[in-house]
Every structure is written in C-alpha cells, then in structure tokens.
Amino acid sequence: MQNTIKSPAAENVKTSVAAPSVSAAPISQAQQALRGMPEVDSQRVAELKAAISKGVLDTDPASLAQTMMDYYRR
C-alpha cells in the first residue's frame, strides 16, 4: 500500500505501510488474554508464604538453579 505525504517539507514523498498479516490474529488474541490476567498469582504467593512460615517448603537448590539458568537463557 502506497501513501503520499502532502506537506510543504515533503512533497510527493511516498511511504510504504504494511498491512497486518493474517498470522498476527493469534498473537493479538494472546496479548489481549494476557492483559486480562493479573501480573502476580496471588493465590500461589499466599501458598508459598504459608509454606515458608511453617518451614515446610521443600527446596531443591540444584533444580532451582537449573530452572533459573533455563529461564535466563531464553
């Protein structure tokens, strides 16, 4: 699609405007769904806080380290 910009400083300058592709629809839907979700899972946070305060949180440092490395390698 070609558009002509009409201004004294840029007469007859043509710009190209790309139309959204058909494959953008699923991404748009996913973005909209994410906007409706809370940033923090409050229920999970409450569960973890309770487990920490009771001293029953089972941790595996090696697994935690691996998960963190996998996350930051993305």
Contact map, one row per residue, 1 for C-alpha under 8 A:
11100000000000011110000000000000000000000000000000000000000000000000000000
11110000000001111000000000000000000000000000000000000000000000000000000000
11111000000001111000000000000000000000000000000000000000000000000000000000
01111100000111100000000000000000000000000000000000000000000000000000000000
00111110011111100000000000000000000000000000000000000000000000000000000000
00011111011110000000000000000000000000000000000000000000000000000000000000
00001111111000000000000000000000000000000000000000000000000000000000000000
00000111111000000000000000000000000000000000000000000000000000000000000000
00000011111000000000000000000000000000000000000000000000000000000000000000
00001111111110000000000000000000000000000000000000000000000000000000000000
00001111111110000000000000000000000000000000000000000000000000000000000000
00011100011111000000000000000000000000000000000000000000000000000000000000
00011100011111100000000000000000000000000000000000000000000000000000000000
01111000000111110000000000000000000000000000000000000000000000000000000000
01111000000011111000000000000000000000000000000000000000000000000000000000
11100000000001111100000000000000000000000000000000000000000000000000000000
11100000000000111110000000000000000000000000000000000000000000000000000000
10000000000000011111000000000000000000000000000000000000000000000000000000
10000000000000001111100000000000000000000000000000000000000000000000000000
00000000000000000111110100000000000000000000000000000000000000000000000000
00000000000000000011111110000000000000000000000000000000000000000000000000
00000000000000000001111110000000000000000000000000000000000000000000000000
00000000000000000000111111100000000000000000000000000000000000000000000000
00000000000000000001111111110000000000000000000000000000000000000000000000
00000000000000000000111111111000000000000000000000000000000000000000000000
00000000000000000000001111111100000000000000000000000000000000000000000000
00000000000000000000001111111110000000000000000000000000000000000000000000
00000000000000000000000111111111000000000000000000000000000000000000000000
00000000000000000000000011111111100000000000000000000000000000000000000000
00000000000000000000000001111111110000000000000000000000000000000000000000
00000000000000000000000000111111111000000000000000000000000000000000000000
00000000000000000000000000011111111100000000000000000000000000000000000000
00000000000000000000000000001111111110000000000000000000000000000000000000
00000000000000000000000000000111111110000000000000000000000000000000000000
00000000000000000000000000000011111111000000000000000000000000000000000000
00000000000000000000000000000001111111000000000000000000000000000000000000
00000000000000000000000000000000111111100000000000000000000000000000000000
00000000000000000000000000000000001111111000000000000000000000000000000000
00000000000000000000000000000000000011111000000000000000000000000000000000
00000000000000000000000000000000000001111100100000000000000000000000000000
00000000000000000000000000000000000001111111100000000000000000000000000000
00000000000000000000000000000000000000011111110000000000000000000000000000
00000000000000000000000000000000000000001111111000000000000000000000000000
00000000000000000000000000000000000000001111111100000000000000000000000000
00000000000000000000000000000000000000011111111110000000000000000000000000
00000000000000000000000000000000000000000111111111000000000000000000000000
00000000000000000000000000000000000000000011111111100000000000000000000000
00000000000000000000000000000000000000000001111111110000100000000000000000
00000000000000000000000000000000000000000000111111111000000000000000000000
00000000000000000000000000000000000000000000011111111100000000000000000000
00000000000000000000000000000000000000000000001111111111100000000000000000
00000000000000000000000000000000000000000000000111111111100000000000000000
00000000000000000000000000000000000000000000000011111111000000000000000000
00000000000000000000000000000000000000000000000001111111100000000000000000
00000000000000000000000000000000000000000000000000111111100000000000000000
00000000000000000000000000000000000000000000000000111111110000000000000000
00000000000000000000000000000000000000000000000100110111111000000000000000
00000000000000000000000000000000000000000000000000000001111100000000000000
00000000000000000000000000000000000000000000000000000000111110010000000000
00000000000000000000000000000000000000000000000000000000011111110000000000
00000000000000000000000000000000000000000000000000000000001111111000000000
00000000000000000000000000000000000000000000000000000000000111111100000000
00000000000000000000000000000000000000000000000000000000000111111110000000
00000000000000000000000000000000000000000000000000000000001111111111000000
00000000000000000000000000000000000000000000000000000000000011111111100000
00000000000000000000000000000000000000000000000000000000000001111111110000
00000000000000000000000000000000000000000000000000000000000000111111111000
00000000000000000000000000000000000000000000000000000000000000011111111100
00000000000000000000000000000000000000000000000000000000000000001111111110
00000000000000000000000000000000000000000000000000000000000000000111111111
00000000000000000000000000000000000000000000000000000000000000000011111111
00000000000000000000000000000000000000000000000000000000000000000001111111
00000000000000000000000000000000000000000000000000000000000000000000111111
00000000000000000000000000000000000000000000000000000000000000000000011111
